[in-house]
Amino acid sequence: MPDGHRETTKFPTMEGNPPIMRRSALAAIAAIGSASLLVAGCSKADDNKNDETTKSAGANAATKDVVNASTKKGGTVTYEYSDVPDSFDPGNTYYAYMYNLSRLYARPLMTFQPGAGEKGNTLVPDLAASAGVPSDGGKTWTYKLRTGLKYQDGTAITSKDVKYAVERSNFARDVLSLGPNYFQQFLVGGDKYKGPYKDKSGKGLSSIETPDDTTVVFHLKTAFQEFDYLVASPQTAPVPQAKDNGVDYVKNIVSSGSYKFESYADGKQAVLVRNENWDAKSDPLRKQYPDKIVVNLKVAAETIDKDVLAGKAIDLGGGGVQAATQAQLLTSADKKANTDNTYGGRLVYMAINTKVKPFNNVACRKAVQFAIDKVSVQTAEGGPIRGDIASTVLPPDIPGYAKSDVYASTDSKGDAAKAKDQLKACGKSTISTNISARSDRPQEIDAATAIIASLKKAGINATLKQYPSGKYFTDYAGVPKFTEKQNIGLIMMQWGADWPSGYGFLQQILNGSAIGDSGNTNLSQYDNKDVNALLEKAIGTQDNAARNGLYTEIDKKTMDDAVLVPLTYFKVLLARPQYATNLVSTAAFSGQYDYLNIGTTKK
């Protein structure tokens, strides 16, 4: 998921960038944060008398365990973000930080257990009473809902609401295009169903059955051995059809979680308060600690850093502090003791657009691979603490990773001579193209600038084009017609795994069936029949070792085809805000803090 899906950093993702998608990705991947106070409602005098400053647990403490664990209730927790998210709508988002945050008001069938390390990667039932029950060799999955589930208005949540949520999020791509489309790809009849806004029969997709109000059954075209991970996406969070108004649902989201929307100002702020119809008996995960949660948008990245260090805010995007702040933190032992540095299953890379000439020629793509000085990119991103130099698609903390470097150069500083040889092989002496980056991400812009300098030495002339992260996938880099028209041959990206497996990382950025007209995360527009077949074979393989071996094979094939340039295995440097409680860095959400139960000691 693009960073920040599921990247931050689409999951996702989702940024993650998620993913983080969990653009990621996963999703992949993510941006840097938005504005306001971590706690509100008290004077400076009150602060001195009543606030409890949490003690430092030491550097990287939140990557190992929960820091400042507390059951204290009350106060306001504020998140800040430098741009706007793709959407607060749980069925129309693909950034990791939104997958993370959305669980406060939208409960999926499954989710990840709060905790550090492997614990944070552990799937647990959420809306469902237990994990899915597979049958037919993994082609059919059945879930039973918990009892006593209610929306914020007190009405009962039913299996039909889960079915509808999946239909609207995956089968109305002309209306809701921002999330992944796994269900559309894998459900029986998914290629023909036109979605609930066009379907007037009222029956919906027949391959999602609801035999009673607490049972939902999914029928797949092929075996999907990681389906529990798939239903952990917010796309399975229930939506009452009578309350849905398409893209405008974001203005009146009906909560199934522990918090509900008190107000929503598009592009400015969202305010969440306790959902009085949430019942702890039906939810062993959420604790409902703060009175209020405020999300402020369009806050300058530098301001976010200042607010985080002052204890006034949490960086929503989870992309970490800016370069100047990083230097400040790392040169002070006391300040460094309040930081967390972790991988989170993310890759910073540059997609090579195979549909923009001359990059439809593999030799021209290989020229780009050899030309880039990855050390200069790493330096631009903030040095080794912000990521190790990468040479594979899969990061080291994702199953299927195998050490390899197909385009190795001395000290990873690029090889202009080999790049020029590849240019000759594709019939070129020079290339002129454009490279896109997100305008609100200074480190991404700096990395793109370093790449431009490397490419120029090999005769590849690239011009930087900047676009806002909130529309990066819907209007610009994720719109194939736009990239082709604008001659955008190179696209900056950060991706986090939609879920912690090779499939969860690779599917949405490499499978030809994932290419979309808008909201596209296969930015290379890579459609290789062998890779597509290997992905399908992998997800149907029960044996973990065999499945992971197939992910390794896909990674190698992709690098041989030179469709993306791995730059760094992203590491985030998070500053822990004083006053914040229950902080734990979770690998499931690209190394961000788990937002489910963060509270505050501030009055």
C-alpha positions in Angstrom: 0.0 0.0 0.0 1.2 3.4 -0.6 3.1 4.7 2.2 1.9 6.5 4.8 -1.7 0.2 1.9 -1.9 -0.7 3.2 3.2 3.2 1.4 3.7 5.3 4.0 4.3 4.1 3.7 -2.2 1.5 0.1 -1.1 -1.4 4.6 -1.1 -0.4 1.0 0.6 0.1 1.4 -0.6 2.6 1.2 2.6 5.5 1.4 2.9 3.7 2.3 3.4 5.7 -0.9 0.0 2.5 0.6 -1.1 1.0 1.3 0.8 2.0 2.4 -1.9 1.6 0.1 -1.9 0.1 2.1 -0.3 2.3 -0.8 1.4 0.7 1.2 1.7 0.7 0.1 1.1 -1.1 1.5 1.1 0.7 0.9 2.1 1.3 0.9 3.5 4.4 2.2 3.5 7.6 3.9 3.4 11.2 4.1 4.3 13.2 7.0 1.4 14.4 9.2 -1.3 17.0 9.9 -2.0 19.7 12.6 -3.3 20.6 16.1 -2.9 19.8 19.7 -2.4 16.4 21.2 -4.5 17.6 24.1 -6.9 20.5 24.3 -8.9 22.3 26.9 -6.5 23.5 29.6 -4.5 26.6 30.2 -0.7 26.8 30.6 -1.2 26.9 34.4 -3.4 23.8 34.2 -0.6 22.1 32.1 1.9 22.7 34.9 -0.4 21.4 37.6 -2.2 18.5 36.0 -0.2 17.1 33.0 1.9 14.0 33.4 5.0 13.9 31.3 5.8 10.3 30.4 9.3 9.0 31.0 11.6 8.0 28.3 11.8 4.2 27.7 14.9 4.5 25.6 15.6 4.5 21.8 13.5 2.0 19.8 11.5 0.9 22.9 8.2 1.1 21.0 9.6 -1.4 18.4 9.9 -4.0 21.2 6.9 -3.3 23.4 4.1 -0.9 24.4 5.6 2.3 25.7 3.8 4.3 28.5 1.1 1.7 28.9 -1.9 3.3 30.6 -5.6 2.8 31.1 -6.1 6.4 31.8 -9.2 7.9 30.1 -9.9 11.5 29.0 -8.3 14.3 27.0 -7.8 14.9 23.3 -5.4 13.1 21.0 -4.5 15.1 17.9 -3.0 13.9 14.7 -1.4 16.1 12.0 -0.9 15.5 8.3 1.0 17.6 5.7 -1.6 17.1 2.9 -5.0 15.4 2.7 -5.5 11.7 2.8 -7.0 10.0 -0.2 -10.2 9.5 1.8 -11.6 8.8 5.3 -14.1 6.5 3.6 -13.0 3.0 4.7 -14.0 1.6 1.3 -12.1 4.2 -0.7 -8.6 4.5 0.8 -5.3 2.8 0.3 -2.8 4.6 2.5 -1.3 2.6 5.4 -2.0 5.4 7.9 -5.7 5.5 6.9 -6.0 1.7 7.2 -4.5 2.3 10.7 -6.7 5.2 11.7 -9.9 3.9 10.1 -10.1 1.1 12.6 -11.3 3.6 15.2 -14.6 4.1 13.3 -14.7 1.1 10.9 -14.3 -2.5 12.1 -13.2 -5.0 9.4 -13.8 -8.7 9.7 -10.2 -9.4 10.8 -7.4 -7.0 12.0 -4.0 -7.1 13.5 -3.3 -7.6 17.1 -1.9 -4.5 18.9 1.8 -5.1 19.7 5.4 -4.9 18.5 7.3 -7.2 16.2 5.6 -10.5 15.2 2.8 -9.8 17.6 1.8 -6.8 15.6 1.7 -9.0 12.5 -0.7 -11.5 14.1 -4.2 -11.6 12.7 -7.1 -11.6 15.1 -10.9 -11.5 14.6 -12.5 -8.1 14.8 -16.0 -7.9 13.5 -15.9 -11.6 13.0 -16.2 -14.0 15.9 -13.3 -16.1 14.7 -10.9 -16.5 11.7 -12.4 -17.6 8.4 -13.3 -21.2 7.8 -11.9 -22.4 4.4 -13.5 -25.1 2.3 -13.2 -26.3 -1.3 -9.4 -26.2 -1.1 -9.3 -22.5 -0.1 -11.8 -21.3 -2.7 -14.7 -20.7 -0.2 -14.4 -18.8 3.1 -17.0 -18.4 5.7 -17.2 -15.9 8.6 -19.6 -15.6 11.5 -20.1 -12.2 13.0 -19.9 -11.4 16.8 -23.1 -10.9 18.6 -24.4 -7.6 19.8 -22.8 -5.5 17.0 -24.3 -2.0 16.6 -23.7 1.1 14.5 -23.5 4.5 16.2 -27.3 5.0 15.9 -28.0 1.7 17.7 -29.1 -0.3 14.7 -27.8 -3.8 14.3 -24.8 -4.6 12.0 -25.5 -7.5 9.8 -23.7 -9.7 7.3 -25.5 -7.9 4.5 -23.7 -4.7 5.4 -20.4 -6.5 5.1 -21.4 -7.8 1.7 -22.5 -4.4 0.5 -19.3 -2.8 1.8 -17.2 -5.2 -0.4 -19.5 -4.6 -3.4 -19.3 -0.8 -3.2 -15.5 -0.7 -2.6 -14.5 -3.1 -5.4 -17.2 -3.0 -8.0 -17.9 0.7 -8.5 -14.5 1.8 -9.6 -16.0 4.7 -11.5 -17.2 6.1 -8.2 -14.8 4.7 -5.6 -11.4 4.0 -7.2 -8.9 4.6 -4.5 -8.7 1.3 -2.7 -7.3 -2.1 -4.0 -9.5 -4.4 -6.1 -8.6 -7.8 -4.8 -12.2 -8.9 -4.3 -13.1 -7.8 -7.8 -10.2 -9.9 -9.2 -10.9 -13.1 -7.2 -14.6 -13.4 -6.5 -16.6 -15.6 -8.9 -18.3 -13.3 -11.4 -16.3 -10.3 -10.3 -15.4 -9.5 -13.9 -19.0 -9.1 -14.8 -20.7 -7.5 -11.8 -21.3 -3.8 -12.3 -21.5 -2.8 -8.7 -24.4 -1.7 -6.3 -24.9 1.7 -7.9 -25.8 0.2 -11.2 -27.3 -3.1 -10.0 -31.0 -2.5 -9.7 -31.9 -6.1 -8.8 -31.1 -5.7 -5.1 -29.4 -9.1 -5.1 -25.8 -7.9 -5.4 -23.0 -10.2 -6.3 -24.1 -13.9 -6.0 -20.6 -15.1 -5.0 -20.9 -13.3 -1.6 -23.7 -15.1 0.3 -25.4 -14.0 3.5 -27.5 -17.1 4.5 -28.4 -15.3 7.8 -27.7 -11.9 9.5 -24.5 -13.2 11.1 -22.9 -15.3 8.3 -21.1 -14.1 5.2 -19.6 -16.5 2.7 -17.1 -15.7 -0.1 -16.8 -17.9 -3.2 -13.5 -17.4 -5.1 -12.4 -18.3 -8.6 -9.2 -19.8 -7.3 -7.7 -20.8 -4.0 -6.6 -17.9 -1.8 -4.6 -19.2 1.1 -4.1 -15.8 2.7 -7.8 -14.7 2.6 -7.9 -13.8 6.3 -5.3 -11.1 5.5 -7.5 -9.8 2.7 -10.6 -9.4 4.9 -8.5 -7.4 7.4 -8.7 -4.4 5.0 -11.2 -1.7 5.8 -13.2 -2.6 2.7 -14.9 -5.3 4.8 -16.0 -2.8 7.5 -19.8 -2.7 7.3 -21.7 0.0 5.5 -25.5 0.3 5.7 -26.8 0.6 2.1 -29.5 3.0 3.0 -27.0 5.5 4.4 -24.5 5.2 1.5 -24.3 8.1 -1.0 -21.3 7.0 -3.0 -18.3 9.3 -3.0 -20.1 11.6 -0.6 -20.4 8.9 2.1 -17.1 10.3 3.4 -19.2 13.3 4.7 -21.5 11.1 6.8 -19.6 7.9 7.7 -21.7 5.6 9.9 -19.4 4.3 12.6 -19.1 0.6 13.6 -16.0 1.3 15.9 -15.3 2.9 19.2 -15.4 6.5 17.8 -17.7 8.4 15.5 -17.4 11.6 13.5 -18.5 14.7 15.4 -17.5 16.9 12.4 -15.8 16.6 9.1 -14.4 19.5 7.0 -13.1 18.3 3.7 -9.4 19.0 3.4 -9.2 20.7 6.8 -10.1 18.7 9.8 -12.0 15.7 11.2 -13.1 15.4 14.8 -14.0 12.0 16.4 -15.7 11.5 19.7 -16.7 8.4 21.6 -19.4 6.2 20.1 -21.9 5.6 22.9 -23.3 2.6 21.1 -20.0 0.8 21.0 -19.9 -2.1 23.4 -16.7 -3.4 24.8 -18.3 -6.8 25.3 -18.3 -7.2 21.5 -14.9 -5.7 21.0 -11.8 -7.1 22.9 -9.4 -4.9 21.0 -10.5 -1.3 21.4 -10.4 0.6 24.8 -11.8 4.0 24.0 -9.3 6.0 26.1 -9.4 9.7 24.9 -12.6 11.7 24.9 -11.8 13.2 21.5 -9.6 12.6 18.5 -8.7 15.5 16.2 -7.1 15.1 12.8 -5.8 18.4 11.3 -4.8 18.5 7.6 -2.6 20.6 5.4 0.0 21.3 8.2 3.6 22.1 7.1 5.9 19.1 7.7 8.3 21.3 9.7 5.4 22.4 11.9 4.4 18.8 12.5 7.9 18.0 13.8 7.7 21.0 16.2 4.3 19.9 17.5 5.4 16.3 17.9 8.5 17.3 19.9 6.4 19.7 22.0 4.0 16.8 22.8 1.1 18.5 21.0 0.5 16.1 18.1 1.2 12.7 16.5 2.5 12.5 13.0 -0.5 10.8 11.3 1.4 9.8 8.1 4.0 8.0 10.1 6.7 9.0 7.6 9.0 10.2 10.3 10.7 13.5 11.1 12.3 15.9 8.5 16.0 16.0 7.9 16.7 19.0 10.1 14.7 17.5 13.0 16.5 14.2 12.5 19.9 15.8 13.0 18.6 17.6 16.1 17.3 14.3 17.6 20.3 12.1 16.7 22.9 14.6 18.2 21.2 14.6 21.6 21.3 11.4 23.7 18.2 12.6 25.6 16.2 13.3 22.4 17.3 10.1 20.7 16.0 8.2 23.6 12.5 9.2 22.6 12.7 7.9 19.0 11.9 4.7 17.3 13.7 3.5 14.1 12.1 0.6 12.2 11.6 -1.0 8.8 7.9 -1.7 8.5 8.0 -3.7 5.3 8.5 -0.8 3.0 10.4 -0.1 -0.2 11.3 3.3 -1.7 11.5 2.8 -5.4 11.1 4.5 -8.8 8.7 2.9 -11.2 9.8 2.8 -14.8 6.7 3.3 -17.0 6.8 0.5 -19.6 4.1 2.2 -21.6 6.0 5.5 -22.2 8.6 5.3 -24.9 11.4 4.4 -25.0 10.9 2.5 -21.7 8.9 -0.1 -23.5 12.4 -1.4 -24.4 14.0 -3.4 -21.6 17.5 -2.2 -22.5 16.4 1.4 -22.0 15.0 0.4 -18.6 18.3 -1.3 -17.7 20.1 1.9 -18.6 18.2 3.6 -15.9 19.0 0.8 -13.4 22.7 1.1 -13.9 22.8 4.9 -14.0 21.4 5.7 -10.5 23.8 6.5 -7.7 21.8 5.0 -4.8 24.1 6.4 -2.1 23.1 9.9 -3.2 19.5 8.9 -3.0 20.0 7.4 0.5 21.7 10.6 1.6 18.9 12.8 0.2 16.4 10.8 2.2 18.3 11.3 5.4 21.1 8.7 5.4 21.2 5.1 6.6 18.9 5.7 9.5 16.1 6.4 6.9 16.8 3.2 4.9 19.3 0.7 3.7 20.3 0.7 0.0 17.9 -1.7 -1.8 18.4 -4.1 -4.7 15.3 -6.3 -4.6 11.6 -5.7 -4.8 10.8 -7.4 -1.6 12.2 -5.8 1.6 14.2 -8.0 4.1 11.3 -8.2 6.5 8.9 -9.7 4.0 8.7 -13.5 3.4 10.2 -14.4 0.1 13.1 -11.9 0.3 16.4 -13.2 -1.0 19.6 -11.1 -1.2 20.4 -10.2 -4.8 21.8 -7.3 -6.9 21.3 -7.7 -10.6 22.5 -4.1 -11.4 25.4 -3.9 -8.9 27.9 -1.1 -9.1 30.9 -0.1 -7.1 29.8 1.1 -3.7 26.2 1.3 -5.1 27.1 4.7 -6.7 25.9 3.8 -10.2 27.8 2.9 -13.4 27.4 5.4 -16.2 29.5 3.3 -18.6 27.2 0.3 -18.3 24.2 2.6 -18.5 25.4 4.0 -21.8 26.0 0.5 -23.2 22.4 -0.3 -22.5 21.3 2.9 -24.2 23.1 1.8 -27.3 21.5 -1.6 -27.0 18.1 0.1 -27.2 19.1 2.3 -30.1 19.5 5.5 -28.1 22.3 7.9 -27.3 20.2 10.1 -25.1 16.7 10.0 -23.6 14.4 12.9 -22.5 11.7 12.1 -20.0 9.9 13.4 -16.9 10.0 12.1 -13.3 7.1 12.6 -10.9 7.3 13.1 -7.1 4.9 14.3 -4.4 5.1 18.0 -3.7 4.4 17.8 0.0 7.2 15.3 0.6 10.6 17.1 0.8 12.6 13.9 1.1 11.0 12.4 -2.0 11.7 15.5 -4.0 15.3 15.5 -2.8 15.6 11.9 -3.8 14.2 12.6 -7.3 16.6 15.5 -7.6 19.6 13.2 -6.8 18.3 10.6 -9.4 18.1 13.4 -12.0 21.8 14.2 -11.4 22.8 10.5 -11.7 20.8 10.0 -14.9 22.3 13.0 -16.6 25.8 11.5 -16.4 24.5 8.6 -18.6 22.7 10.8 -21.1 19.2 10.4 -19.6 17.7 13.9 -19.1 14.8 13.9 -16.7 12.7 16.9 -15.6 11.0 16.9 -12.2 7.2 17.2 -12.1 5.6 17.6 -8.6 2.0 16.7 -7.7 0.2 16.7 -4.3 0.1 13.3 -2.5 -3.7 13.5 -1.9 -4.3 13.3 -5.7 -1.1 11.6 -6.7 -2.9 8.4 -7.6 -6.3 9.7 -8.7 -5.3 12.5 -10.9 -1.6 12.2 -11.8 0.9 9.3 -11.3 -1.9 6.7 -10.9 -3.6 7.7 -14.1 -2.0 5.9 -17.1 -3.4 8.3 -19.7 -2.0 11.2 -17.8 1.5 9.8 -17.5 1.6 8.8 -21.1 0.3 12.2 -22.3 2.8 14.1 -20.0 5.8 11.8 -20.9 6.2 10.7 -17.3 8.5 7.7 -17.7 9.8 7.6 -14.1 7.6 7.7 -11.0 8.7 8.1 -7.4 7.0 5.7 -5.1 7.1 4.2 -1.6 5.2 1.0 -1.0 4.3 -1.0 2.1 2.9 -4.5 2.2 -0.9 -4.7 2.1 -0.3 -7.6 4.6 3.0 -9.1 5.7 3.6 -11.7 2.9 5.1 -11.7 -0.5 1.7 -11.6 -2.1 0.5 -8.8 0.1 3.6 -6.8 -1.1 3.7 -7.7 -4.8 0.2 -8.2 -6.1 -0.9 -4.5 -6.4 2.3 -3.2 -7.9 3.2 -6.1 -10.3 0.0 -7.9 -11.4 -1.3 -6.8 -14.8 -4.9 -7.2 -13.5 -4.2 -4.5 -10.9 -3.7 -1.8 -13.5 -6.5 0.7 -13.3 -7.6 3.8 -15.2 -7.4 5.9 -12.0 -6.0 5.0 -8.5 -3.5 2.7 -10.2 -0.6 1.4 -8.1 1.0 -0.7 -10.7 2.8 2.4 -11.8 5.1 0.6 -14.2 2.0 -0.8 -15.9 3.8 -4.1 -15.8 1.7 -6.9 -17.3 3.8 -10.0 -17.7 1.9 -13.3 -18.1 4.6 -15.3 -16.3 4.6 -13.1 -13.3 0.8 -13.0 -13.3 0.7 -16.8 -13.4 3.3 -17.1 -10.6 1.3 -14.8 -8.4 -1.8 -16.9 -8.9 0.1 -20.1 -8.3 1.6 -18.7 -5.1 -1.6 -17.6 -3.5 -3.1 -21.0 -4.1 -0.1 -22.9 -2.6 -0.8 -24.1 1.0 2.8 -24.8 2.0 4.4 -21.7 3.3 8.0 -22.5 2.2 6.9 -23.3 -1.3 4.8 -20.2 -1.5 7.7 -18.0 -0.3 9.9 -19.6 -2.9 7.5 -18.4 -5.6 7.6 -14.9 -4.3 11.4 -15.0 -4.6 11.1 -16.2 -8.2 8.7 -13.3 -8.9 11.2 -10.8 -7.4 14.0 -12.1 -9.6 11.8 -12.0 -12.8 10.8 -8.5 -12.1 14.3 -7.3 -11.6 15.4 -9.0 -14.8 12.7 -7.1 -16.6 14.0 -3.8 -14.9 10.5 -2.4 -14.4 11.2 -0.6 -11.1 14.4 0.6 -9.4 14.7 -0.4 -5.7 16.2 2.6 -3.9 16.1 2.0 -0.2 14.5 -0.4 2.2 12.7 2.4 4.0 13.2 2.9 7.7 11.2 5.4 9.6 12.5 7.6 12.5 9.5 8.4 14.6 9.6 10.9 17.5 7.5 9.8 20.5 5.4 12.6 21.8 5.4 13.3 25.5 2.0 12.8 27.2 1.1 10.1 24.6 0.3 6.6 26.1 0.2 3.1 24.6 2.7 3.8 21.9 3.8 0.7 19.9 5.3 0.6 16.4 3.5 -2.0 14.4 4.9 -3.8 11.3 1.4 -4.4 10.1 1.0 -0.6 9.4 4.4 0.1 8.0 6.1 0.8 11.3 3.7 3.5 12.3 2.4 3.6 15.9 -0.7 1.6 16.3 -3.5 4.2 16.5 -6.1 1.9 18.0 -5.6 2.7 21.7 -3.3 5.7 22.0 -4.3 7.9 24.9 -2.9 10.9 26.7 -1.9 11.9 30.2 -2.6 15.6 29.4 -5.7 17.2 30.9 
